[in-house]
């Protein structure tokens, strides 16, 4: 059975009216009962006080001991009887309370049930026995309402004290409460009847008002909403208004709801029409994205084995974009009959913008490489072209190597990309940690340095993007470099060919992420060496660009013209010192950016076009793990630290020109100090490792 709103409201109103009436009746009954009892308590107490004045408390103990009904005793008895008859009370008697029992001395009961003088008995169970100690001490006790053998009684025990102030006994007054209790029962029945009448009347009134002002308008709105749903199912486009067809005249919340629903219906009609258009457009875009995904996949080498005519090496690659299209890409191609180029790159961002930028970057890299340029020149020239009109600020991290397939000797360059790994024939795993250059399209004028490595028979080069190491599990923990190294170090990996090797890493990622949604493109490439015709000697560590060594405590110094053309040499000198000091990639990039900013300022402004020299000094403090780089020029005195920092909270249009470069230097370095000494500007930057 459907429990409608009207039934719910009716039931709730009835319950509320019943509760209110019950509370009112309980309160009225309690007040009436308390008033009656207080009245009888006052009457009984006053009678007890009057009766207490008629006896001599000093002789109470004497009467208990002797049971002597002397003349004074009888006079007191007569006066007490008169008070009982005239006071309209049931019983009037005098007692001597003890802890375990009570003694009776005077009892004014005219019947044969009168208690004789000296009679004693235990207290009645309940209030009498509970108040025994108070009665013995002569303390006041609350009236006791009881229903024992004599019917309903209110008992007052008024304490009596002898002339010395000691408790002597109690004047007991019992008032019959039978009539009072009957009166209370009658009152209660009348109130119950009144409760029923009030509950029904209030419920009927409130239900009528609620139905008229709340339920009926809501029912109309509900019916209109139901019609709206049916109209949506039967019409492809909404053009009618069901809510405006009903009338709601109230100006309360129901009226506000009605007008809101009318506006909502109008908005829904417009939304549905727009949604149908957007859905059609989305389906069209989805179809185009599917085509784009296929086009992107077709742009990358995807036919394996890629070079079946070459037994010198085996290569395999895979890419799994996080969206329909991605920004990662790999590439491999023969530069000539003797040299193989491999590329791994990652465009910032995801989706279509990254994919478009990827196409440009991939095309430029391959074009320059096939022109027989060195890897360093390829990245230098590609960076210059990508920086042109890069208004969106996208960039590319990339790694490129060109290998002599007959010797395994490779020349490579790194533009801010993850360090590759080599799995040697014996199963050991090595990181190729030559210091990366700055990212492609990140900054104009960057010149890249190339390094060398040697692959032997059975060695495997593993390239990847950060989607591998930054894969997240259910606890948002990264897969990380350590897990990748441990996975590649397993005994079974050293004998794997490229395709099963990449499948193995993919399985490791799946087991780690436990079904979590892929957050970044995952791209990998493996190159395994076969036979070699002319193996070379291993490349020394310092040549390969590995970290190591120390910088002498004395300053390493370079003097060059203060011209922008000398910047490449300056960067090569400084980056060599950074490598020897063992700085991590992120800190090394910060230092490189700071060096560029300072040297370009010297070249642009120190000599005002007249020409001059600049001196760059480097020193690494092994104890403090701090690299100091000092720039000296003999140009006009100028303290760049004296310029006020720009307000970076303002937009580029609102901010004053200048000062941003040196501000970035101060923020990225641990300390920057300027002094003018011996006719030279001396600016020193410090970076902790």
Beta strands, then each sheet from edge to edge (+ up, - down):
strand 1: 91-97
strand 2: 101-107
strand 3: 120-122
strand 4: 144-148
strand 5: 151-161
strand 6: 167-176
strand 7: 313-320
strand 8: 328-334
strand 9: 339-347
strand 10: 396-404
strand 11: 409-415
strand 12: 421-423
strand 13: 429-431
strand 14: 450-454
strand 15: 460-464
strand 16: 522-529
strand 17: 556-561
strand 18: 613-621
strand 19: 626-633
strand 20: 671-677
strand 21: 680-688
sheet 1: 3+ 2- 1+ 6- 5+ 4-
sheet 2: 7+ 16- 15+ 12- 13+
sheet 3: 8+ 9- 10+ 11- 14+
sheet 4: 17+ 18- 19+ 21- 20+
end
